Amino acid sequence: MSLLSPDLESIVIVLVFLGTLLVIRQIVVAKANSIKQTLGTHGQRIHLLEVYRVEKSLKLSLFDIEGHRVAVLYGGAGRQAALLKLDAGPAEKCVPDA
């Protein structure tokens, strides 16, 4: 006979599984920099700068692609994405009208 009831066995199995996942997550978080270097993602030429939610299913993202700023407007399924290259660099600031 089993020492635990089937319900307790299921609970123990789930807790062991979740504990294993938490340990794996901590290992990945602790070694994130070495993993990035191994995968080659530390020297990317495309950087995501900001993301804005315009509507419920419409987002605007700002990318830096090799020193050029690009805005991408995209939505859910069936919508076409729009791209716009921005002329203003990171050092330029917009001055509001007085």
N, C-alpha and C positions, 0 to 999 in steps of 0.2 A: 504494500500500500504506500501511497505517496504521503509525505509529511504535510504538504500544502494542498488546499482545495484547488480545483481548476481555476477559480476566480483569482485566488492569490498568486497562482503560478503565472497567469496572464499579466497581472500587475507587476510582478517581479521581472518578467521578460521585458515589458515596456520600459520599466525604470532602468534596467541594465542597458537597453538600446539607447535611451535618451542620454544616459551617463556617458556612453561611448561616443555619441555624437558631440557632446559638450567637450570632452577631452580632445577630440579631433579638431574642433573649432578653435580651442585655445592654442593648440600646436600651430595651426595655420596662421592665426593672428600673431602669435609670437615670432614666427619666421616669415612674415609677409615681405620684408625687404629682400631677403635672400631668394624667396620664391619669385619676386618680380625680376630680379637680376637674372635668374635662371631662365625665365620665360622670355626675357628680352623686352619687357614693357617699360623699363625705366628710361629709355631714350626715345620715346615716341615723338613724332612730329605733329601729331594731332592731339590737342588738349581741349577737353570740354571745360568751358569757363563757368557758364551759368545756364540754368534751365528755369523757365517761367511757364506756369500754367495759365493760358489765356482763357480757355473755356474748359468745360468738363473733359472733353476728349481732344483738345487742341493745345499743343505745347510749342514754345519758342525756345530754341537752344542757341547759345553763342559758343562758337568754336574758334580756337586759334590754330590755324593750319600754316605752319612754317612762317610765322610772323604776320599772316593775313587774318583778319577777323571775318568770319562768315556766320550769318544768322540763318537758321533753318527752322521753318515753320512746318509742323507735321501734326497729323491727327490720327484718328482711328482708321479702321479698314475701309477701303474704298476712297479715301482722300489722297490727293496728290500732294507730295511735299514741295515746298517752295524754298529756294536758296537765294540769298542776297549777300554779295560781297560788300563789306563795309569799308569805307575809305579811312575813317578815323582810327588811328592807332591807339595803343594803350596810354601814351604820354599826353595825348590831346584831350582837353576837357571842353565840354560845351558850356558856354557862358550864357545864362539867361538874359533876356532883354530887360533893360532897366525901365 
